[in-house]
Amino acid sequence: MDGDKYRTVERVAEGLYKEKGSRFISFVYPVRTEDEVKSILGEIKTRYYDARHHCYAYCLGVGREVFRSNDDGEPSSTAGKPILGQIVSHDLSNVLIVVVRYFGGIKLGVSGLIQAYREAAADAIRNAAIVEKTEDVVFTVRFSYMVMNDVMKVLKEMEPEVVSRSFELECEMTLSIRKRDYETLVERLRKIESAQVEG
């Protein structure tokens, strides 16, 4: 795989694992930032306020540079680590997996918990659509209406994704392009009179 490609999930998927009355409901989310992670965790804790535990793990970045796992009150390393292990063994990044546990009254023991959280996480991944993405850079370019043809010519050749556009007297476009092509595109845009690149 190229150095700027990674595997992630296309959209939210759900899984379930049951053991001795306990229910482990799992969710896998595509995420890009730790702020997104915090926001999703907040939503889940609100929605499943009556659950005993909300354990999770996430990995961010093409090389999974940023990662974290949390046992949320379960014995140390019995929940977050097995969830994180599933993310790594399925070679995923930019994902968050949360497993919500409803306690069934019977303790599962350390090995039982590890298996339950691992299986719940694996089930969510099995139910997810896995996609390959590239590491992209999002930026904004501003330019006068007079040079629009020049800007469009460069964009046609370089093919960035157009995130948003506004064509008034002063034009503005937010673009997303593969990181490896970013410098080339910016360099070409800056050669156009009045074009300003931000981000």
Stockholm file with secondary structure:
# STOCKHOLM 1.0

chainA/1-199         MDGDKYRTVERVAEGLYKEKGSRFISFVYPVRTEDEVKSILGEIKTRYYDARHHCYAYCLGVGREVFRSNDDGEPSSTAGKPILGQIVSHDLSNVLIVVVRYFGGIKLGVSGLIQAYREAAADAIRNAAIVEKTEDVVFTVRFSYMVMNDVMKVLKEMEPEVVSRSFELECEMTLSIRKRDYETLVERLRKIESAQVEG
#=GR chainA/1-199 SS CCTTEEEEESSCEEEEEEETTEEEEEEEEECSSHHHHHHHHHHHHHHTTTCSEEEEEEEESTTCCEEEEECTTSSTTSSHHHHHHHHHHTTBCSEEEEEEEECCSSCCHHHHHHHHHHHHHHHHHHTSCEEEEECEEEEEEEEEGGGHHHHHHHHHHHCCEEEEEEESSEEEEEEEEEHHHHHHHHHHHHTSTTCEEEC
#=GC SS_cons         CCTTEEEEESSCEEEEEEETTEEEEEEEEECSSHHHHHHHHHHHHHHTTTCSEEEEEEEESTTCCEEEEECTTSSTTSSHHHHHHHHHHTTBCSEEEEEEEECCSSCCHHHHHHHHHHHHHHHHHHTSCEEEEECEEEEEEEEEGGGHHHHHHHHHHHCCEEEEEEESSEEEEEEEEEHHHHHHHHHHHHTSTTCEEEC
//
